Structure formats: structure tokens, C-alpha cells
Amino acid sequence: MNDSLKKQEAQSFTPQLVEPHHPDSLTTPDVPKGSYDLRILQSLRRIIRAVDLHSRKLSMQHNITGPQLACLVAMAEQGAMTASALARSVYLSPSTIVGILDRLEQKGLAERRRSQRDRRVVEVFLTADGEALIRKNPSSLQENLAAALQDLAELEQVSITMALERIVELMEAGSIDASPVLETGALVNSESEKDTF
């Protein structure tokens, strides 16, 4: 994008105070206009709820979780790889990947095998059932969000990102480990998180 277009886009984007759209306004009372803390918390609850609903839908329709889907998609796109390469690919810790791979193997969607090139290396593969599931093209929440964000001007994308990162700072949640793979569920406290909240 050239500089004059960037300047024009920056000048045309000015944050405006608008009343949020409340599809469930019959069940959720509106928050007073000036109560930004309450509006932010209500928006965060809606985001958490959207992640939870999407996870439930994915689980009901395909019997997998968001992180499991991310791993299957990565294996489909990149082929055989080690568990540590898969972990890097989907931004999850190696220990988390081990649990995900265990569950994918139990479901018959993936398997671990010794590499043909180097017998010391164990690689993960999609099974025929895993490939069949990927062909059904279940959408991940990240894909939906990425598609929606692409429709926004870059400046607006940056503004949203910076605002959310600032909220993380304000909530003193910056030290909490989180991958970009969205999932809800039981929280497991690490030693560093015990005194955070």
C-alpha cells in the first residue's frame, strides 16, 4: 500500500462511540454508556462465550477440539513431521501436543511412526480417517476471525490488536501463557499463575 493511501486510510478511520449491537438484549441488560469497564468485561464474556460455543459445535459435529483440528490441518498441509515441529507449527507447547496426539490416535485420526529416513525419529501422520475429516472442511474459529479481519482496514486491525493487548496488561494477565489456538475448558494453574488474580 503506498504512503498517500495509508495517510488517507489513517485519516478516514476515527474511533467513534457507537452503541454495541445486542442480539440477546432481551436476556442481557444493557450496560450504561459511560461504564467502560463493564462494557469491556461484557465484550470479553461474549468473546469467551463465542469460543465456547464454537468449540462445542466442533465437538458435536466432528468429535474434535479446536487444537486437535489445528493439528490435523497442519499435518494435512505440511505432511509428516515430528511432534516438536507440529508444536511449533500450531504454537502449542510440546507437552500439550503429546496429549493432543494421544487423543487423535485414540480417535484413529493420526498416528505416530518411525521415519523411513531416520529410524531414530518419530513422525506424525494423518490416517485415512483424519484425511476424510479434513476433506469435510470443518472451519476453525481462527479461520473465521482471520477472514473477518481481512475485510477491515489495516489500521483498524492494528487498533483492535493494540486495544486487546492493552487490556491484557491492565488485567495483569501478561504472564499467563496462551497460544493463539482458541479453546475453552478447565484451567490448569501453573506455579507462576497462582498469585496472579
KATALIN-V17571 format. One record per residue. N is the residue number from 1. RES is the residue in one letter. OMEGA is omega in whole degrees, 0 to 359 (* if undefined). Layout:
# KATALIN-V17571
N:RES:OMEGA ; N:RES:OMEGA
This chain:
# KATALIN-V17571
1:M:182 ; 2:N:186 ; 3:D:181 ; 4:S:177 ; 5:L:178 ; 6:K:180 ; 7:K:179 ; 8:Q:180 ; 9:E:180 ; 10:A:180 ; 11:Q:182 ; 12:S:180 ; 13:F:173 ; 14:T:180 ; 15:P:179 ; 16:Q:176 ; 17:L:178 ; 18:V:176 ; 19:E:180 ; 20:P:177 ; 21:H:181 ; 22:H:179 ; 23:P:180 ; 24:D:185 ; 25:S:177 ; 26:L:182 ; 27:T:181 ; 28:T:180 ; 29:P:178 ; 30:D:178 ; 31:V:179 ; 32:P:188 ; 33:K:183 ; 34:G:184 ; 35:S:185 ; 36:Y:179 ; 37:D:179 ; 38:L:179 ; 39:R:179 ; 40:I:180 ; 41:L:178 ; 42:Q:178 ; 43:S:178 ; 44:L:178 ; 45:R:178 ; 46:R:177 ; 47:I:179 ; 48:I:179 ; 49:R:179 ; 50:A:177 ; 51:V:180 ; 52:D:180 ; 53:L:179 ; 54:H:179 ; 55:S:179 ; 56:R:179 ; 57:K:179 ; 58:L:180 ; 59:S:181 ; 60:M:185 ; 61:Q:188 ; 62:H:180 ; 63:N:176 ; 64:I:177 ; 65:T:177 ; 66:G:178 ; 67:P:177 ; 68:Q:178 ; 69:L:179 ; 70:A:179 ; 71:C:179 ; 72:L:179 ; 73:V:179 ; 74:A:179 ; 75:M:179 ; 76:A:183 ; 77:E:188 ; 78:Q:180 ; 79:G:182 ; 80:A:179 ; 81:M:177 ; 82:T:178 ; 83:A:180 ; 84:S:176 ; 85:A:177 ; 86:L:179 ; 87:A:178 ; 88:R:183 ; 89:S:183 ; 90:V:175 ; 91:Y:175 ; 92:L:180 ; 93:S:178 ; 94:P:180 ; 95:S:176 ; 96:T:180 ; 97:I:180 ; 98:V:179 ; 99:G:179 ; 100:I:180 ; 101:L:176 ; 102:D:182 ; 103:R:178 ; 104:L:176 ; 105:E:178 ; 106:Q:180 ; 107:K:180 ; 108:G:183 ; 109:L:180 ; 110:A:176 ; 111:E:177 ; 112:R:178 ; 113:R:174 ; 114:R:179 ; 115:S:176 ; 116:Q:181 ; 117:R:183 ; 118:D:186 ; 119:R:178 ; 120:R:185 ; 121:V:175 ; 122:V:180 ; 123:E:177 ; 124:V:183 ; 125:F:168 ; 126:L:171 ; 127:T:176 ; 128:A:178 ; 129:D:177 ; 130:G:177 ; 131:E:179 ; 132:A:179 ; 133:L:179 ; 134:I:179 ; 135:R:176 ; 136:K:175 ; 137:N:175 ; 138:P:183 ; 139:S:176 ; 140:S:180 ; 141:L:179 ; 142:Q:179 ; 143:E:180 ; 144:N:180 ; 145:L:180 ; 146:A:179 ; 147:A:180 ; 148:A:180 ; 149:L:180 ; 150:Q:179 ; 151:D:181 ; 152:L:174 ; 153:A:182 ; 154:E:180 ; 155:L:178 ; 156:E:176 ; 157:Q:179 ; 158:V:180 ; 159:S:179 ; 160:I:181 ; 161:T:182 ; 162:M:179 ; 163:A:179 ; 164:L:178 ; 165:E:178 ; 166:R:177 ; 167:I:177 ; 168:V:178 ; 169:E:182 ; 170:L:179 ; 171:M:181 ; 172:E:182 ; 173:A:183 ; 174:G:182 ; 175:S:180 ; 176:I:181 ; 177:D:178 ; 178:A:176 ; 179:S:177 ; 180:P:177 ; 181:V:186 ; 182:L:177 ; 183:E:173 ; 184:T:178 ; 185:G:181 ; 186:A:178 ; 187:L:176 ; 188:V:183 ; 189:N:173 ; 190:S:180 ; 191:E:183 ; 192:S:183 ; 193:E:187 ; 194:K:184 ; 195:D:184 ; 196:T:184 ; 197:F:*
